[in-house]
């Protein structure tokens, strides 16, 4: 309640004080001056004494207009011959209000102008003598009034500057929080995309192997049941491995409520090359491996990317070049890992794949580019195909 009353109180209280003082003390002052020839205070005089305080009620909305209006009322009071007195209280309050909010050029010049009018023309025209003490005293009071106005003005400027700094700090804090939130959302989105890519590669690789092996099993089920059993065992192994990797990915999604954590430990590793290509061998693909250079401990994200490129390349061989053989080469160097998967031409004319899709090479390119690497996939003259990936190895700071 106090906060609501305070603004109106700040407007009413000075105006009420000015009205009480000007009317009460003005009557006594006018009685004193009446003995020296001033006009006796009448209804018009009381109206002029009250007019200034009433005008002060609008000083917040119209400070300059109120100042000029109160000045006119004060001059009218003096010109009509009423005695000097506290008539100047309303004018001083109006001046402080205008000087605090308005331009100095429209308020401060009134002070010397009023001083000159009070020192020479007004007393002279009314026959009142003036002395040096009155001149010095009036100058001192007006100087105090200007200094008070300037002090109020500077305090208001300081308060406004502090408020602006606080608002700027609040806006900067809000902007910083918004940037942090956007960065968190961006990281979460990237991690979700990484998990989605892993899930796609796991399912695409495993389902392609299952599709190839199921086709083999169906063809051999009647003629060579023992080979069909081998194909079915490969299907079981591939589906078990796929379920394990999908379960690990789903667990990583469910592990955090606000953020999504991509798996940090690779489910497949290019360092364990034999285990990596075992599903393709079980599907009937003849695969030979070549490893050169000193094997290095690779970052998990690079290890997984290289392994997925090998898996996807071998899956493409099974789908598009059945009966062909392949060579998987992994070449280590201090600053680069190079992976090469090359297959021979299929013995028969390649048949269109029965598995929908076709996102293998774009997916491998995306993985390589995400690690600032390069990937090329080209058809060879003899009918084969070669996939080459160059992945830079991050160097630890020394």
RARA-V446022 format. One record per helix or strand of 3 or more residues. SS is the DSSP state (H for helix, E for strand). FROM is the first residue (numbers start at 1). TO is the last residue. If there is no record, write none. Layout:
# RARA-V446022
ss->SS from->FROM to->TO
ss->SS from->FROM to->TO
This chain:
# RARA-V446022
ss->H from->2 to->34
ss->H from->43 to->58
ss->H from->63 to->79
ss->H from->88 to->101
ss->H from->104 to->106
ss->H from->109 to->126
ss->H from->132 to->220
ss->H from->225 to->254
ss->H from->273 to->282
ss->E from->286 to->292
ss->H from->300 to->320
ss->E from->325 to->333
ss->E from->336 to->343
ss->H from->360 to->370
ss->E from->374 to->379
ss->E from->385 to->392
